[in-house]
């Protein structure tokens, strides 16, 4: 049986990231390190928790977590072009990672991109 934590843990990383962006004054490149680090850590912890519980991963939020890791990776290895690109694209960069995650995982699960267990769910 799913608990309330099982239902909401995957979205915590995105929630923390968005709240941090609203509260903090992010003006320099170094200011981005903490929100990406927090969101990546929470996303990794949530993914491990979900996998260990045997629950299907939400591919949308898995793509968001991969976006956080790519932003953190870009900051850590001084790929300024990547974070500049993320700044120009805004939320489209996150949607791009969601799309790529969906393409990659589509063939890995019999439940498809949205992890719907019953056929005809949307009909």
VOLUMBA-649956 format. One record per atom (N, C-alpha, C, O): residue in one letter; atom name; y, z, x. Coordinates in pm, 1 decimal. Layout:
BEGIN
{guke "A" "CA" {Y Z X}}
...
This chain:
BEGIN
{guke "X" "N" {-118.4 0.0 83.9}}
{guke "X" "CA" {0.0 0.0 0.0}}
{guke "X" "C" {124.6 0.0 88.3}}
{guke "X" "O" {133.8 74.8 185.6}}
{guke "X" "N" {218.7 -84.2 52.7}}
{guke "X" "CA" {342.2 -93.5 129.8}}
{guke "X" "C" {436.0 22.2 97.0}}
{guke "X" "O" {455.2 59.4 -18.7}}
{guke "X" "N" {493.1 77.1 202.6}}
{guke "X" "CA" {593.5 181.5 184.2}}
{guke "X" "C" {731.5 117.7 184.5}}
{guke "X" "O" {745.6 -1.9 210.0}}
{guke "X" "N" {832.0 197.2 156.2}}
{guke "X" "CA" {969.4 145.3 157.8}}
{guke "X" "C" {1007.0 99.6 298.2}}
{guke "X" "O" {1082.6 3.7 314.2}}
{guke "X" "N" {954.5 168.1 400.4}}
{guke "X" "CA" {980.0 127.8 538.7}}
{guke "X" "C" {919.9 -8.4 567.8}}
{guke "X" "O" {981.2 -90.1 636.6}}
{guke "X" "N" {799.6 -33.8 515.7}}
{guke "X" "CA" {734.9 -163.4 535.0}}
{guke "X" "C" {817.9 -276.8 476.6}}
{guke "X" "O" {820.0 -387.4 530.7}}
{guke "X" "N" {885.1 -249.4 368.1}}
{guke "X" "CA" {961.8 -353.8 299.0}}
{guke "X" "C" {1097.0 -383.2 363.0}}
{guke "X" "O" {1149.5 -493.6 348.4}}
{guke "X" "N" {1153.4 -286.4 433.1}}
{guke "X" "CA" {1289.8 -307.2 482.4}}
{guke "X" "C" {1305.0 -304.5 634.4}}
{guke "X" "O" {1413.8 -332.6 684.6}}
{guke "X" "N" {1200.7 -272.0 708.3}}
{guke "X" "CA" {1216.6 -254.6 852.5}}
{guke "X" "C" {1255.1 -384.6 923.3}}
{guke "X" "O" {1329.7 -381.7 1021.3}}
{guke "X" "N" {1205.9 -496.6 875.6}}
{guke "X" "CA" {1236.4 -622.9 943.2}}
{guke "X" "C" {1384.5 -659.4 934.0}}
{guke "X" "O" {1436.5 -727.9 1022.2}}
{guke "X" "N" {1451.5 -615.8 831.0}}
{guke "X" "CA" {1592.9 -651.0 814.9}}
{guke "X" "C" {1687.7 -555.2 885.8}}
{guke "X" "O" {1808.5 -578.9 887.3}}
{guke "X" "N" {1636.2 -448.1 944.2}}
{guke "X" "CA" {1722.7 -350.1 1010.6}}
{guke "X" "C" {1800.3 -409.4 1128.0}}
{guke "X" "O" {1917.1 -376.1 1147.6}}
{guke "X" "N" {1737.0 -496.6 1206.0}}
{guke "X" "CA" {1804.2 -555.2 1322.0}}
{guke "X" "C" {1927.6 -635.3 1279.1}}
{guke "X" "O" {2034.8 -621.8 1338.2}}
{guke "X" "N" {1911.7 -717.3 1177.7}}
{guke "X" "CA" {2024.3 -796.5 1129.2}}
{guke "X" "C" {2133.2 -706.7 1071.9}}
{guke "X" "O" {2251.9 -731.0 1093.5}}
{guke "X" "N" {2093.3 -603.9 999.5}}
{guke "X" "CA" {2189.5 -511.7 940.5}}
{guke "X" "C" {2270.6 -440.6 1049.4}}
{guke "X" "O" {2393.1 -432.6 1039.7}}
{guke "X" "N" {2203.6 -389.2 1152.3}}
{guke "X" "CA" {2272.4 -320.0 1262.1}}
{guke "X" "C" {2366.7 -415.2 1334.1}}
{guke "X" "O" {2479.3 -377.8 1367.0}}
{guke "X" "N" {2321.8 -537.8 1359.0}}
{guke "X" "CA" {2404.5 -637.2 1427.2}}
{guke "X" "C" {2531.2 -666.8 1347.9}}
{guke "X" "O" {2640.9 -667.6 1403.8}}
{guke "X" "N" {2516.7 -691.2 1218.1}}
{guke "X" "CA" {2632.6 -725.5 1135.7}}
{guke "X" "C" {2728.8 -607.8 1118.7}}
{guke "X" "O" {2850.5 -626.6 1119.4}}
{guke "X" "N" {2675.7 -488.7 1103.7}}
{guke "X" "CA" {2762.3 -370.2 1093.7}}
{guke "X" "C" {2837.7 -349.7 1224.0}}
{guke "X" "O" {2957.0 -319.6 1222.6}}
{guke "X" "N" {2769.5 -365.8 1335.9}}
{guke "X" "CA" {2834.5 -350.1 1466.9}}
{guke "X" "C" {2949.4 -449.9 1482.5}}
{guke "X" "O" {3056.7 -414.8 1531.5}}
{guke "X" "N" {2926.0 -573.3 1440.7}}
{guke "X" "CA" {3030.8 -674.9 1453.2}}
{guke "X" "C" {3152.0 -642.9 1367.0}}
{guke "X" "O" {3264.7 -675.3 1404.2}}
{guke "X" "N" {3130.0 -579.3 1252.1}}
{guke "X" "CA" {3241.0 -543.5 1164.0}}
{guke "X" "C" {3318.7 -423.5 1215.5}}
{guke "X" "O" {3440.4 -416.0 1198.8}}
{guke "X" "N" {3249.0 -330.1 1277.8}}
{guke "X" "CA" {3311.8 -204.1 1320.0}}
{guke "X" "C" {3375.2 -215.8 1458.6}}
{guke "X" "O" {3484.1 -163.1 1481.3}}
{guke "X" "N" {3308.9 -283.2 1549.8}}
{guke "X" "CA" {3353.9 -287.1 1689.6}}
{guke "X" "C" {3456.1 -398.6 1712.1}}
{guke "X" "O" {3462.3 -496.9 1638.2}}
{guke "X" "N" {3534.4 -379.2 1815.3}}
{guke "X" "CA" {3629.8 -481.1 1858.4}}
{guke "X" "C" {3564.2 -560.0 1971.4}}
{guke "X" "O" {3555.4 -512.5 2084.6}}
{guke "X" "N" {3518.5 -680.7 1939.4}}
{guke "X" "CA" {3447.8 -761.8 2038.1}}
{guke "X" "C" {3539.9 -873.9 2082.6}}
{guke "X" "O" {3560.9 -972.0 2011.3}}
{guke "X" "N" {3594.3 -856.8 2202.4}}
{guke "X" "CA" {3688.1 -956.4 2253.0}}
{guke "X" "C" {3640.0 -1021.8 2382.2}}
{guke "X" "O" {3676.3 -1135.9 2410.9}}
{guke "X" "N" {3559.9 -952.0 2459.3}}
{guke "X" "CA" {3513.3 -1008.2 2586.4}}
{guke "X" "C" {3363.8 -1034.4 2581.0}}
{guke "X" "O" {3294.1 -989.4 2490.1}}
{guke "X" "N" {3316.4 -1107.6 2679.6}}
{guke "X" "CA" {3175.2 -1139.7 2689.1}}
{guke "X" "C" {3090.1 -1013.6 2699.7}}
{guke "X" "O" {2983.1 -1006.1 2639.4}}
{guke "X" "N" {3135.8 -915.2 2775.1}}
{guke "X" "CA" {3060.2 -791.1 2795.7}}
{guke "X" "C" {3044.8 -711.7 2666.2}}
{guke "X" "O" {2949.2 -635.6 2651.4}}
{guke "X" "N" {3137.1 -728.6 2573.0}}
{guke "X" "CA" {3129.0 -656.4 2445.7}}
{guke "X" "C" {3009.4 -700.5 2361.3}}
{guke "X" "O" {2966.1 -627.5 2272.2}}
{guke "X" "N" {2956.5 -818.5 2388.7}}
{guke "X" "CA" {2844.3 -870.0 2311.2}}
{guke "X" "C" {2710.6 -812.5 2355.5}}
{guke "X" "O" {2612.0 -823.6 2282.5}}
{guke "X" "N" {2704.9 -751.6 2472.7}}
{guke "X" "CA" {2578.1 -703.7 2525.8}}
{guke "X" "C" {2515.1 -596.0 2436.5}}
{guke "X" "O" {2396.4 -604.0 2405.0}}
{guke "X" "N" {2592.3 -497.3 2396.1}}
{guke "X" "CA" {2537.0 -388.0 2316.7}}
{guke "X" "C" {2483.8 -432.6 2180.0}}
{guke "X" "O" {2373.0 -392.8 2144.1}}
{guke "X" "N" {2557.1 -513.2 2102.1}}
{guke "X" "CA" {2499.3 -553.7 1973.1}}
{guke "X" "C" {2372.2 -637.8 1988.2}}
{guke "X" "O" {2277.7 -621.8 1910.9}}
{guke "X" "N" {2369.8 -727.6 2088.1}}
{guke "X" "CA" {2249.1 -807.0 2109.9}}
{guke "X" "C" {2133.7 -719.1 2158.2}}
{guke "X" "O" {2019.1 -740.0 2118.2}}
{guke "X" "N" {2162.7 -621.8 2243.2}}
{guke "X" "CA" {2060.0 -531.9 2293.4}}
{guke "X" "C" {2003.1 -444.9 2181.0}}
{guke "X" "O" {1881.5 -429.5 2169.4}}
{guke "X" "N" {2090.8 -388.8 2099.4}}
{guke "X" "CA" {2045.0 -306.7 1986.1}}
{guke "X" "C" {1961.1 -388.4 1888.4}}
{guke "X" "O" {1852.3 -346.7 1848.5}}
{guke "X" "N" {2012.2 -504.6 1850.6}}
{guke "X" "CA" {1941.5 -587.2 1752.4}}
{guke "X" "C" {1808.1 -637.6 1807.8}}
{guke "X" "O" {1709.1 -642.8 1734.7}}
{guke "X" "N" {1804.3 -674.4 1934.4}}
{guke "X" "CA" {1679.5 -721.1 1995.4}}
{guke "X" "C" {1577.2 -608.3 2001.2}}
{guke "X" "O" {1459.6 -629.6 1971.3}}
{guke "X" "N" {1620.5 -489.9 2039.1}}
{guke "X" "CA" {1529.3 -374.9 2047.3}}
{guke "X" "C" {1474.4 -337.3 1910.3}}
{guke "X" "O" {1354.4 -314.6 1894.5}}
{guke "X" "N" {1562.6 -331.0 1812.3}}
{guke "X" "CA" {1518.2 -297.6 1676.3}}
{guke "X" "C" {1426.4 -407.1 1621.9}}
{guke "X" "O" {1325.5 -377.7 1557.8}}
{guke "X" "N" {1461.3 -532.6 1647.5}}
{guke "X" "CA" {1377.6 -644.0 1601.4}}
{guke "X" "C" {1239.7 -643.0 1664.7}}
{guke "X" "O" {1140.1 -669.3 1597.4}}
{guke "X" "N" {1233.4 -612.7 1794.1}}
{guke "X" "CA" {1104.0 -604.9 1861.7}}
{guke "X" "C" {1021.3 -488.8 1806.7}}
{guke "X" "O" {902.2 -503.7 1779.4}}
{guke "X" "N" {1085.1 -374.1 1791.0}}
{guke "X" "CA" {1014.7 -258.5 1734.6}}
{guke "X" "C" {964.0 -284.8 1594.1}}
{guke "X" "O" {851.9 -247.2 1560.0}}
{guke "X" "N" {1045.9 -348.9 1512.7}}
{guke "X" "CA" {1005.6 -381.3 1375.7}}
{guke "X" "C" {890.3 -480.9 1374.5}}
{guke "X" "O" {797.9 -467.7 1294.3}}
{guke "X" "N" {895.0 -579.8 1462.3}}
{guke "X" "CA" {788.4 -679.7 1468.8}}
{guke "X" "C" {656.7 -614.8 1510.9}}
{guke "X" "O" {551.9 -643.1 1452.8}}
{guke "X" "N" {661.9 -528.4 1610.9}}
{guke "X" "CA" {541.1 -458.0 1654.4}}
{guke "X" "C" {486.8 -371.2 1540.6}}
{guke "X" "O" {366.0 -368.6 1517.1}}
{guke "X" "N" {574.0 -301.2 1471.0}}
{guke "X" "CA" {533.3 -216.9 1358.5}}
{guke "X" "C" {464.0 -299.5 1250.0}}
{guke "X" "O" {357.3 -262.0 1201.3}}
{guke "X" "N" {524.5 -410.7 1212.8}}
{guke "X" "CA" {470.1 -496.5 1106.8}}
{guke "X" "C" {334.1 -553.3 1147.6}}
{guke "X" "O" {240.4 -555.2 1067.8}}
{guke "X" "N" {324.3 -598.9 1271.4}}
{guke "X" "CA" {197.6 -655.5 1318.6}}
{guke "X" "C" {89.2 -548.5 1323.0}}
{guke "X" "O" {-24.2 -574.5 1283.0}}
{guke "X" "N" {121.6 -430.0 1370.2}}
{guke "X" "CA" {23.7 -320.9 1378.9}}
{guke "X" "C" {-22.5 -274.4 1240.7}}
{guke "X" "O" {-135.4 -228.2 1224.7}}
{guke "X" "N" {64.8 -286.9 1141.9}}
{guke "X" "CA" {28.1 -249.1 1004.2}}
{guke "X" "C" {-51.1 -359.8 933.4}}
{guke "X" "O" {-102.8 -338.6 823.8}}
{guke "X" "N" {-60.4 -477.0 995.5}}
{guke "X" "CA" {-135.5 -586.9 935.5}}
{guke "X" "C" {-62.1 -656.0 822.9}}
{guke "X" "O" {-124.6 -717.5 736.5}}
{guke "X" "N" {69.3 -646.7 822.6}}
{guke "X" "CA" {151.8 -708.6 718.8}}
{guke "X" "C" {198.6 -844.7 769.4}}
{guke "X" "O" {225.8 -861.3 888.3}}
{guke "X" "N" {207.8 -940.6 679.9}}
{guke "X" "CA" {256.9 -1073.6 718.3}}
{guke "X" "C" {402.4 -1065.0 761.6}}
{guke "X" "O" {484.4 -1000.6 696.1}}
{guke "X" "N" {433.3 -1130.2 872.2}}
{guke "X" "CA" {571.0 -1133.7 920.8}}
{guke "X" "C" {656.1 -1225.0 834.5}}
{guke "X" "O" {610.8 -1331.1 791.7}}
{guke "X" "N" {777.0 -1184.4 809.5}}
{guke "X" "CA" {874.9 -1268.7 742.6}}
{guke "X" "C" {929.9 -1364.1 847.4}}
{guke "X" "O" {997.9 -1321.7 940.8}}
{guke "X" "N" {901.1 -1491.4 832.6}}
{guke "X" "CA" {941.5 -1589.2 935.1}}
{guke "X" "C" {1093.0 -1602.9 944.5}}
{guke "X" "O" {1145.8 -1634.2 1051.2}}
{guke "X" "N" {1162.0 -1579.9 835.6}}
{guke "X" "CA" {1308.3 -1586.6 839.2}}
{guke "X" "C" {1364.2 -1479.7 932.7}}
{guke "X" "O" {1449.3 -1507.8 1017.1}}
{guke "X" "N" {1315.6 -1357.7 916.6}}
{guke "X" "CA" {1365.3 -1248.5 1000.0}}
{guke "X" "C" {1308.2 -1254.6 1140.8}}
{guke "X" "O" {1370.2 -1203.4 1234.1}}
{guke "X" "N" {1192.2 -1315.5 1158.6}}
{guke "X" "CA" {1140.2 -1338.4 1292.6}}
{guke "X" "C" {1231.0 -1436.5 1367.3}}
{guke "X" "O" {1257.2 -1418.5 1486.2}}
{guke "X" "N" {1278.4 -1538.8 1298.6}}
{guke "X" "CA" {1374.0 -1632.6 1359.5}}
{guke "X" "C" {1503.8 -1564.9 1396.8}}
{guke "X" "O" {1562.6 -1597.1 1500.1}}
{guke "X" "N" {1549.9 -1471.5 1315.0}}
{guke "X" "CA" {1671.4 -1395.3 1345.1}}
{guke "X" "C" {1649.9 -1309.9 1469.7}}
{guke "X" "O" {1738.2 -1301.1 1554.9}}
{guke "X" "N" {1533.7 -1247.5 1480.4}}
{guke "X" "CA" {1502.9 -1166.6 1598.5}}
{guke "X" "C" {1498.9 -1252.6 1723.8}}
{guke "X" "O" {1546.7 -1210.7 1829.3}}
{guke "X" "N" {1442.7 -1372.0 1713.5}}
{guke "X" "CA" {1440.5 -1462.7 1828.3}}
{guke "X" "C" {1582.9 -1504.0 1866.2}}
{guke "X" "O" {1613.9 -1518.4 1984.5}}
{guke "X" "N" {1668.2 -1522.7 1768.1}}
{guke "X" "CA" {1809.5 -1551.0 1794.8}}
{guke "X" "C" {1873.0 -1437.5 1874.9}}
{guke "X" "O" {1945.4 -1462.8 1971.1}}
{guke "X" "N" {1846.6 -1312.6 1836.0}}
{guke "X" "CA" {1902.4 -1198.1 1908.9}}
{guke "X" "C" {1851.6 -1195.5 2053.0}}
{guke "X" "O" {1928.6 -1169.5 2145.5}}
{guke "X" "N" {1723.4 -1222.1 2072.0}}
{guke "X" "CA" {1669.2 -1223.9 2207.6}}
{guke "X" "C" {1729.0 -1337.0 2290.8}}
{guke "X" "O" {1755.0 -1318.9 2409.7}}
{guke "X" "N" {1750.7 -1451.9 2230.4}}
{guke "X" "CA" {1809.3 -1562.6 2306.5}}
{guke "X" "C" {1954.2 -1531.4 2344.8}}
{guke "X" "O" {1997.7 -1565.7 2454.7}}
{guke "X" "N" {2028.6 -1466.8 2255.5}}
{guke "X" "CA" {2164.8 -1426.1 2289.3}}
{guke "X" "C" {2166.5 -1322.4 2399.1}}
{guke "X" "O" {2249.6 -1329.3 2489.7}}
{guke "X" "N" {2076.0 -1226.0 2392.5}}
{guke "X" "CA" {2065.3 -1124.7 2497.4}}
{guke "X" "C" {2025.6 -1188.5 2629.7}}
{guke "X" "O" {2081.2 -1155.3 2734.4}}
{guke "X" "N" {1930.0 -1279.3 2625.0}}
{guke "X" "CA" {1885.8 -1350.4 2744.4}}
{guke "X" "C" {2001.7 -1427.7 2807.7}}
{guke "X" "O" {2019.9 -1424.9 2929.4}}
{guke "X" "N" {2079.7 -1496.4 2724.4}}
{guke "X" "CA" {2195.1 -1570.7 2774.4}}
{guke "X" "C" {2297.8 -1480.4 2840.9}}
{guke "X" "O" {2357.2 -1518.1 2941.9}}
{guke "X" "N" {2319.1 -1363.4 2786.0}}
{guke "X" "CA" {2413.1 -1268.7 2846.6}}
{guke "X" "C" {2360.0 -1212.0 2977.6}}
{guke "X" "O" {2435.0 -1197.2 3074.1}}
{guke "X" "N" {2232.7 -1180.8 2981.0}}
{guke "X" "CA" {2175.4 -1118.0 3100.1}}
{guke "X" "C" {2167.8 -1210.9 3219.6}}
{guke "X" "O" {2180.2 -1165.9 3333.5}}
{guke "X" "N" {2147.6 -1340.6 3195.7}}
{guke "X" "CA" {2138.1 -1433.4 3308.6}}
{guke "X" "C" {2264.3 -1518.8 3325.6}}
{guke "X" "O" {2263.5 -1620.4 3395.0}}
{guke "X" "N" {2371.9 -1475.1 3261.0}}
{guke "X" "CA" {2503.1 -1539.8 3275.9}}
{guke "X" "C" {2504.9 -1686.3 3232.4}}
{guke "X" "O" {2567.2 -1770.5 3297.0}}
{guke "X" "N" {2437.1 -1715.1 3124.1}}
{guke "X" "CA" {2447.0 -1847.2 3064.0}}
{guke "X" "C" {2561.9 -1845.2 2964.2}}
{guke "X" "O" {2540.5 -1833.7 2843.6}}
{guke "X" "N" {2680.9 -1856.3 3014.4}}
{guke "X" "CA" {2798.1 -1851.3 2928.3}}
{guke "X" "C" {2800.7 -1967.4 2828.8}}
{guke "X" "O" {2852.4 -1953.2 2718.0}}
{guke "X" "N" {2745.4 -2080.8 2867.9}}
{guke "X" "CA" {2744.4 -2196.7 2778.8}}
{guke "X" "C" {2667.4 -2167.0 2650.8}}
{guke "X" "O" {2704.5 -2214.9 2543.7}}
{guke "X" "N" {2558.5 -2086.9 2660.9}}
{guke "X" "CA" {2479.4 -2055.8 2542.6}}
{guke "X" "C" {2558.1 -1970.2 2444.6}}
{guke "X" "O" {2560.4 -1998.5 2324.8}}
{guke "X" "N" {2621.9 -1866.8 2494.6}}
{guke "X" "CA" {2699.0 -1780.2 2405.9}}
{guke "X" "C" {2826.3 -1848.2 2356.3}}
{guke "X" "O" {2873.3 -1818.3 2246.6}}
{guke "X" "N" {2882.5 -1939.4 2435.9}}
{guke "X" "CA" {2994.1 -2020.1 2386.4}}
{guke "X" "C" {2948.2 -2109.3 2271.4}}
{guke "X" "O" {3018.3 -2125.4 2171.5}}
{guke "X" "N" {2829.0 -2166.9 2287.7}}
{guke "X" "CA" {2773.0 -2250.1 2181.8}}
{guke "X" "C" {2746.1 -2167.4 2056.2}}
{guke "X" "O" {2775.6 -2212.1 1945.3}}
{guke "X" "N" {2690.3 -2046.9 2072.7}}
{guke "X" "CA" {2667.5 -1958.5 1958.9}}
{guke "X" "C" {2799.3 -1922.4 1890.9}}
{guke "X" "O" {2805.7 -1912.9 1768.3}}
{guke "X" "N" {2904.5 -1902.2 1970.6}}
{guke "X" "CA" {3035.3 -1870.6 1914.7}}
{guke "X" "C" {3091.5 -1985.5 1832.5}}
{guke "X" "O" {3152.6 -1963.7 1727.9}}
{guke "X" "N" {3070.7 -2108.5 1880.2}}
{guke "X" "CA" {3119.7 -2226.1 1807.2}}
{guke "X" "C" {3038.3 -2251.8 1681.1}}
{guke "X" "O" {3093.0 -2286.8 1576.5}}
{guke "X" "N" {2906.9 -2233.9 1692.0}}
{guke "X" "CA" {2819.9 -2262.5 1578.1}}
{guke "X" "C" {2820.1 -2151.8 1472.8}}
{guke "X" "O" {2797.7 -2178.4 1354.7}}
{guke "X" "N" {2845.2 -2029.0 1514.9}}
{guke "X" "CA" {2843.7 -1916.6 1420.7}}
{guke "X" "C" {2704.5 -1894.4 1364.7}}
{guke "X" "O" {2606.6 -1889.2 1439.2}}
{guke "X" "N" {2696.2 -1881.3 1233.9}}
{guke "X" "CA" {2568.9 -1853.2 1168.2}}
{guke "X" "C" {2471.9 -1970.9 1175.4}}
{guke "X" "O" {2351.9 -1953.0 1154.7}}
{guke "X" "N" {2521.4 -2089.1 1204.1}}
{guke "X" "CA" {2434.6 -2206.4 1213.8}}
{guke "X" "C" {2336.5 -2191.2 1330.1}}
{guke "X" "O" {2224.4 -2241.8 1323.6}}
{guke "X" "N" {2377.9 -2121.8 1436.4}}
{guke "X" "CA" {2286.8 -2097.3 1548.7}}
{guke "X" "C" {2168.4 -2013.0 1503.2}}
{guke "X" "O" {2054.3 -2039.0 1541.4}}
{guke "X" "N" {2196.1 -1913.2 1422.4}}
{guke "X" "CA" {2088.6 -1828.7 1369.7}}
{guke "X" "C" {1998.2 -1910.8 1277.0}}
{guke "X" "O" {1875.9 -1897.5 1282.1}}
{guke "X" "N" {2056.6 -1993.5 1194.4}}
{guke "X" "CA" {1977.4 -2079.2 1106.0}}
{guke "X" "C" {1892.3 -2177.4 1185.8}}
{guke "X" "O" {1781.3 -2211.7 1145.2}}
{guke "X" "N" {1945.1 -2222.3 1299.4}}
{guke "X" "CA" {1867.3 -2311.1 1386.5}}
{guke "X" "C" {1741.4 -2243.1 1437.5}}
{guke "X" "O" {1634.4 -2303.7 1440.1}}
{guke "X" "N" {1753.9 -2116.8 1478.2}}
{guke "X" "CA" {1636.3 -2043.1 1524.3}}
{guke "X" "C" {1539.3 -2016.5 1409.3}}
{guke "X" "O" {1417.8 -2017.3 1429.4}}
{guke "X" "N" {1591.4 -1993.3 1290.4}}
{guke "X" "CA" {1503.8 -1975.5 1174.1}}
{guke "X" "C" {1426.8 -2104.6 1147.6}}
{guke "X" "O" {1306.8 -2101.5 1120.3}}
{guke "X" "N" {1495.7 -2216.8 1155.7}}
{guke "X" "CA" {1432.3 -2347.1 1133.8}}
{guke "X" "C" {1324.6 -2373.2 1238.5}}
{guke "X" "O" {1213.5 -2413.7 1204.3}}
{guke "X" "N" {1356.9 -2350.2 1366.3}}
{guke "X" "CA" {1259.0 -2372.4 1472.9}}
{guke "X" "C" {1138.5 -2279.4 1459.5}}
{guke "X" "O" {1025.2 -2320.0 1485.5}}
{guke "X" "N" {1162.7 -2156.2 1419.3}}
{guke "X" "CA" {1052.0 -2061.9 1396.6}}
{guke "X" "C" {963.9 -2111.7 1283.0}}
{guke "X" "O" {841.3 -2103.3 1290.3}}
{guke "X" "N" {1026.4 -2163.2 1178.5}}
{guke "X" "CA" {949.4 -2216.2 1066.0}}
{guke "X" "C" {865.4 -2336.2 1104.2}}
{guke "X" "O" {750.0 -2347.3 1062.7}}
{guke "X" "N" {922.1 -2426.2 1183.0}}
{guke "X" "CA" {847.1 -2543.7 1228.2}}
{guke "X" "C" {728.5 -2500.6 1313.3}}
{guke "X" "O" {617.7 -2551.4 1296.6}}
{guke "X" "N" {751.9 -2406.7 1404.6}}
{guke "X" "CA" {646.7 -2361.3 1495.3}}
{guke "X" "C" {536.6 -2284.1 1421.6}}
{guke "X" "O" {418.2 -2304.7 1448.2}}
{guke "X" "N" {575.0 -2196.3 1330.0}}
{guke "X" "CA" {475.5 -2110.6 1264.7}}
{guke "X" "C" {410.9 -2174.1 1141.7}}
{guke "X" "O" {313.8 -2120.8 1088.2}}
{guke "X" "N" {462.6 -2284.1 1098.2}}
{guke "X" "CA" {409.3 -2348.8 977.3}}
{guke "X" "C" {259.4 -2374.9 988.2}}
{guke "X" "O" {184.7 -2351.1 893.3}}
{guke "X" "N" {217.1 -2422.8 1101.0}}
{guke "X" "CA" {76.1 -2454.0 1118.3}}
{guke "X" "C" {-8.1 -2335.2 1161.1}}
{guke "X" "O" {-130.8 -2345.0 1164.6}}
{guke "X" "N" {54.8 -2223.4 1193.7}}
{guke "X" "CA" {-19.7 -2107.4 1242.0}}
{guke "X" "C" {-69.3 -2016.4 1130.6}}
{guke "X" "O" {-156.0 -1932.2 1153.7}}
{guke "X" "N" {-16.3 -2032.0 1011.5}}
{guke "X" "CA" {-53.9 -1942.0 902.0}}
{guke "X" "C" {-90.4 -2023.3 778.4}}
{guke "X" "O" {-20.2 -2118.0 742.9}}
{guke "X" "N" {-199.9 -1986.5 713.2}}
{guke "X" "CA" {-235.0 -2057.1 589.4}}
{guke "X" "C" {-139.2 -2024.9 474.4}}
{guke "X" "O" {-145.3 -2088.5 369.2}}
{guke "X" "N" {-51.2 -1927.1 493.9}}
{guke "X" "CA" {42.5 -1887.4 389.9}}
{guke "X" "C" {176.4 -1959.4 400.2}}
{guke "X" "O" {264.8 -1937.8 317.4}}
{guke "X" "N" {192.1 -2044.9 501.3}}
{guke "X" "CA" {313.6 -2123.6 513.7}}
{guke "X" "C" {432.0 -2045.8 567.5}}
{guke "X" "O" {418.8 -1932.0 612.6}}
{guke "X" "N" {546.7 -2109.0 561.7}}
{guke "X" "CA" {667.9 -2054.1 621.2}}
{guke "X" "C" {712.6 -1924.5 554.5}}
{guke "X" "O" {755.9 -1831.8 622.9}}
{guke "X" "N" {702.7 -1916.8 422.8}}
{guke "X" "CA" {750.9 -1798.7 351.1}}
{guke "X" "C" {645.6 -1689.8 335.4}}
{guke "X" "O" {673.9 -1584.4 278.3}}
{guke "X" "N" {525.0 -1713.6 385.0}}
{guke "X" "CA" {415.8 -1616.0 379.8}}
{guke "X" "C" {380.2 -1576.7 236.4}}
{guke "X" "O" {357.3 -1459.6 206.2}}
{guke "X" "N" {376.2 -1676.4 149.9}}
{guke "X" "CA" {339.2 -1653.5 10.0}}
{guke "X" "C" {187.5 -1663.5 0.9}}
{guke "X" "O" {128.6 -1765.0 38.0}}
{guke "X" "N" {125.4 -1557.6 -48.5}}
{guke "X" "CA" {-21.2 -1551.2 -52.5}}
{guke "X" "C" {-82.9 -1629.8 -167.0}}
{guke "X" "O" {-196.7 -1675.3 -155.1}}
{guke "X" "N" {-12.0 -1647.1 -276.7}}
{guke "X" "CA" {-73.6 -1714.1 -391.8}}
{guke "X" "C" {-17.3 -1855.3 -408.3}}
{guke "X" "O" {104.3 -1874.3 -406.4}}
{guke "X" "N" {-105.5 -1954.1 -424.4}}
{guke "X" "CA" {-57.7 -2091.2 -447.4}}
{guke "X" "C" {12.1 -2100.3 -582.5}}
{guke "X" "O" {-24.9 -2030.0 -676.6}}
{guke "X" "N" {110.2 -2184.2 -592.3}}
{guke "X" "CA" {183.3 -2200.2 -716.5}}
{guke "X" "C" {281.3 -2088.8 -744.3}}
{guke "X" "O" {326.5 -2073.5 -857.8}}
{guke "X" "N" {314.8 -2011.3 -644.5}}
{guke "X" "CA" {404.0 -1896.0 -661.5}}
{guke "X" "C" {541.3 -1937.8 -714.1}}
{guke "X" "O" {600.8 -1868.7 -796.9}}
{guke "X" "N" {590.5 -2050.8 -665.6}}
{guke "X" "CA" {723.7 -2095.1 -703.7}}
{guke "X" "C" {723.4 -2190.9 -822.9}}
{guke "X" "O" {829.6 -2236.2 -865.7}}
{guke "X" "N" {606.7 -2221.6 -876.1}}
{guke "X" "CA" {603.1 -2316.3 -988.0}}
{guke "X" "C" {597.6 -2245.2 -1121.5}}
{guke "X" "O" {594.2 -2310.3 -1226.0}}
